[in-house]
Protein backbone atom coordinates (compact mmCIF):
# COMPACT_ATOMS: atom_id res chain seq x y z
CA UNK A 1 0.00 0.00 0.00
CA UNK A 2 2.87 2.33 0.79
CA UNK A 3 4.28 1.79 -2.71
CA UNK A 4 0.94 2.63 -4.34
CA UNK A 5 0.64 5.93 -2.44
CA UNK A 6 4.17 6.86 -3.46
CA UNK A 7 3.44 6.19 -7.15
CA UNK A 8 0.27 8.28 -7.11
CA UNK A 9 1.94 11.24 -5.45
CA UNK A 10 4.91 10.94 -7.77
CA UNK A 11 2.67 11.01 -10.84
CA UNK A 12 1.15 14.31 -9.75
CA UNK A 13 4.58 15.91 -9.48
CA UNK A 14 5.76 14.68 -12.87
CA UNK A 15 2.55 15.50 -14.69
CA UNK A 16 2.49 19.07 -13.43
CA UNK A 17 5.58 19.56 -15.60
CA UNK A 18 4.15 17.61 -18.55
CA UNK A 19 0.98 19.69 -18.77
CA UNK A 20 2.78 22.99 -18.58
CA UNK A 21 4.78 22.07 -21.66
CA UNK A 22 1.99 20.79 -23.93
CA UNK A 23 1.99 23.27 -26.80
CA UNK A 24 0.59 23.75 -30.29
CA UNK A 25 2.07 25.83 -33.06
CA UNK A 26 0.24 27.21 -36.08
CA UNK A 27 1.19 27.86 -39.69
CA UNK A 28 -0.64 29.07 -42.77
CA UNK A 29 -0.59 27.55 -46.24
CA UNK A 30 -1.62 29.09 -49.56
CA UNK A 31 -3.30 32.32 -48.48
CA UNK A 32 -4.06 33.54 -51.99
CA UNK A 33 -6.46 33.26 -54.89
CA UNK A 34 -6.58 34.77 -58.39
CA UNK A 35 -9.52 36.89 -59.59
CA UNK A 36 -10.05 39.78 -62.02
CA UNK A 37 -10.91 43.20 -60.58
CA UNK A 38 -12.22 46.45 -62.04
CA UNK A 39 -10.30 49.70 -61.45
CA UNK A 40 -11.05 51.16 -58.03
CA UNK A 41 -9.95 51.20 -54.45
CA UNK A 42 -7.78 48.36 -53.21
CA UNK A 43 -7.97 47.38 -49.56
CA UNK A 44 -6.03 44.78 -47.65
CA UNK A 45 -7.51 41.79 -45.87
CA UNK A 46 -6.48 40.00 -42.73
CA UNK A 47 -6.22 36.22 -42.98
CA UNK A 48 -6.22 35.53 -39.26
CA UNK A 49 -6.82 32.17 -37.64
CA UNK A 50 -7.20 32.29 -33.88
CA UNK A 51 -6.20 29.61 -31.40
CA UNK A 52 -7.86 29.41 -27.98
CA UNK A 53 -6.83 26.90 -25.33
CA UNK A 54 -9.61 24.80 -23.86
CA UNK A 55 -9.69 25.03 -20.04
CA UNK A 56 -7.62 28.24 -19.70
CA UNK A 57 -9.06 30.43 -22.47
CA UNK A 58 -5.60 31.68 -23.48
CA UNK A 59 -5.59 32.94 -27.10
CA UNK A 60 -3.20 33.78 -29.91
CA UNK A 61 -3.20 34.10 -33.68
CA UNK A 62 -1.59 31.19 -35.51
CA UNK A 63 1.24 33.46 -36.58
CA UNK A 64 2.88 36.39 -34.86
CA UNK A 65 2.53 40.00 -36.02
CA UNK A 66 5.09 39.55 -38.82
CA UNK A 67 2.74 37.03 -40.47
CA UNK A 68 5.50 34.45 -40.87
CA UNK A 69 6.58 33.28 -37.43
CA UNK A 70 4.48 30.46 -35.96
CA UNK A 71 2.91 31.30 -32.63
CA UNK A 72 2.93 28.88 -29.71
CA UNK A 73 -0.01 28.25 -27.38
CA UNK A 74 0.41 26.26 -24.17
CA UNK A 75 -2.41 23.86 -23.34
CA UNK A 76 -3.32 22.77 -19.82
CA UNK A 77 -5.31 19.52 -19.90
CA UNK A 78 -7.73 19.15 -17.00
CA UNK A 79 -7.67 16.31 -14.52
CA UNK A 80 -5.21 14.33 -12.44
CA UNK A 81 -2.88 12.06 -14.40
CA UNK A 82 -1.57 8.89 -12.81
CA UNK A 83 -0.44 5.49 -14.05
CA UNK A 84 -3.16 4.04 -16.29
CA UNK A 85 -5.19 7.28 -16.47
CA UNK A 86 -5.64 10.18 -18.91
CA UNK A 87 -6.20 13.93 -18.86
CA UNK A 88 -7.92 16.01 -21.53
CA UNK A 89 -7.50 19.38 -23.18
CA UNK A 90 -7.77 21.01 -26.55
CA UNK A 91 -7.68 24.05 -28.77
CA UNK A 92 -10.47 25.96 -30.51
CA UNK A 93 -9.43 27.11 -33.99
CA UNK A 94 -11.43 30.01 -35.49
CA UNK A 95 -11.36 31.24 -39.10
CA UNK A 96 -11.13 34.92 -38.21
CA UNK A 97 -10.42 36.38 -41.67
CA UNK A 98 -12.07 39.58 -42.89
CA UNK A 99 -11.44 38.76 -46.55
CA UNK A 100 -14.38 39.30 -48.88
CA UNK A 101 -16.34 36.47 -50.48
CA UNK A 102 -16.08 32.84 -49.54
CA UNK A 103 -12.95 32.07 -47.54
CA UNK A 104 -13.18 28.58 -46.10
CA UNK A 105 -10.28 26.82 -44.46
CA UNK A 106 -9.38 23.35 -43.22
CA UNK A 107 -7.07 22.80 -40.28
CA UNK A 108 -4.64 19.90 -39.91
CA UNK A 109 -3.09 18.77 -36.63
CA UNK A 110 0.23 17.05 -37.17
CA UNK A 111 1.43 14.02 -35.20
CA UNK A 112 2.49 15.10 -31.70
CA UNK A 113 6.08 14.76 -30.60
CA UNK A 114 6.85 13.68 -27.05
CA UNK A 115 10.39 14.32 -25.91
CA UNK A 116 12.16 13.91 -22.60
CA UNK A 117 13.19 17.13 -20.93
CA UNK A 118 16.70 17.12 -19.48
CA UNK A 119 17.12 13.41 -20.01
CA UNK A 120 15.12 10.62 -18.43
CA UNK A 121 12.75 8.08 -19.95
CA UNK A 122 9.26 9.36 -19.07
CA UNK A 123 8.37 9.97 -22.76
CA UNK A 124 8.36 6.19 -23.31
CA UNK A 125 5.28 5.92 -21.11
CA UNK A 126 3.33 8.96 -22.40
CA UNK A 127 0.85 8.66 -25.28
CA UNK A 128 -1.17 11.41 -26.97
CA UNK A 129 -4.39 10.82 -28.92
CA UNK A 130 -6.70 13.34 -30.54
CA UNK A 131 -10.08 13.94 -32.16
CA UNK A 132 -11.95 16.73 -33.95
CA UNK A 133 -15.00 17.95 -32.04
CA UNK A 134 -17.90 20.35 -32.48
CA UNK A 135 -17.39 22.06 -29.12
CA UNK A 136 -14.80 22.33 -26.37
CA UNK A 137 -17.15 20.42 -24.04
CA UNK A 138 -16.50 17.31 -26.15
CA UNK A 139 -12.86 17.30 -25.03
CA UNK A 140 -13.84 15.90 -21.63
CA UNK A 141 -15.60 12.95 -23.28
CA UNK A 142 -13.18 10.03 -23.52
CA UNK A 143 -14.90 8.56 -26.60
CA UNK A 144 -13.50 8.94 -30.10
CA UNK A 145 -9.82 9.58 -29.39
CA UNK A 146 -7.26 7.93 -31.67
CA UNK A 147 -3.61 8.27 -32.61
CA UNK A 148 -2.79 10.94 -35.20
CA UNK A 149 -1.37 9.38 -38.37
CA UNK A 150 1.62 10.71 -40.28
CA UNK A 151 -0.81 12.49 -42.63
CA UNK A 152 -2.30 14.39 -39.70
CA UNK A 153 -5.84 14.87 -38.38
CA UNK A 154 -7.87 17.13 -40.70
CA UNK A 155 -10.87 19.18 -39.58
CA UNK A 156 -14.08 19.64 -41.56
CA UNK A 157 -14.18 22.84 -43.65
CA UNK A 158 -14.34 25.94 -41.46
CA UNK A 159 -16.26 28.93 -42.87
CA UNK A 160 -15.46 32.57 -42.06
CA UNK A 161 -16.33 33.24 -38.45
CA UNK A 162 -16.64 29.51 -37.78
CA UNK A 163 -14.60 27.29 -35.51
CA UNK A 164 -13.45 23.73 -35.08
CA UNK A 165 -12.00 22.04 -32.01
CA UNK A 166 -9.06 19.69 -31.66
CA UNK A 167 -9.21 17.67 -28.44
CA UNK A 168 -6.16 15.93 -26.99
CA UNK A 169 -5.89 13.03 -24.60
CA UNK A 170 -2.62 12.62 -22.69
CA UNK A 171 -2.16 9.23 -21.03
CA UNK A 172 0.41 7.72 -18.71
CA UNK A 173 0.95 3.99 -19.10
CA UNK A 174 -0.10 1.78 -16.22
CA UNK A 175 3.29 0.10 -16.55
CA UNK A 176 5.22 3.30 -15.81
CA UNK A 177 7.79 2.41 -13.13
CA UNK A 178 8.49 4.53 -10.06
CA UNK A 179 11.82 5.50 -11.64
CA UNK A 180 10.06 7.87 -14.08
CA UNK A 181 7.66 9.40 -11.55
CA UNK A 182 8.31 11.85 -8.80
CA UNK A 183 11.85 12.67 -9.93
CA UNK A 184 11.58 16.25 -11.29
CA UNK A 185 15.04 17.11 -9.98
CA UNK A 186 16.46 14.27 -12.09
CA UNK A 187 14.82 15.46 -15.32
CA UNK A 188 11.81 13.13 -15.39
CA UNK A 189 9.56 15.40 -17.45
CA UNK A 190 8.58 15.66 -21.10
CA UNK A 191 7.60 18.24 -23.68
CA UNK A 192 4.62 17.54 -25.95
CA UNK A 193 4.18 19.54 -29.14
CA UNK A 194 1.98 19.42 -32.24
CA UNK A 195 1.71 21.73 -35.24
CA UNK A 196 -1.55 23.06 -36.69
CA UNK A 197 -1.68 24.08 -40.35
CA UNK A 198 -4.51 26.15 -41.87
CA UNK A 199 -5.24 25.69 -45.60
CA UNK A 200 -7.48 27.89 -47.73
CA UNK A 201 -10.19 26.08 -49.68
CA UNK A 202 -11.25 26.90 -53.24
CA UNK A 203 -7.79 27.54 -54.64
CA UNK A 204 -5.25 25.20 -56.28
CA UNK A 205 -3.87 22.75 -53.74
CA UNK A 206 -6.46 23.97 -51.25
CA UNK A 207 -8.95 21.87 -49.28
Buried (B, 14 or more C-beta within 10 A) or exposed (E): EEEEEEBBEBBEBBBEBBBEBBBBBBBBEBBEBEEEEEEEEEEEEEBBBBBBBBBEEBBBBBBEEEEEEBBBBBBBBBBEBBBEBBBBBBBBBBBBBEBEEEBBBBBBBBBBEBEBBEEBBBBBBBBBBBBBBEEBEBBBEEEEBEEBEEEBBBBEBBEBEBBBBBBBBBBBEEEBEEEBBBBBEEBBBBBBBBBBBBBBBEEEEBB
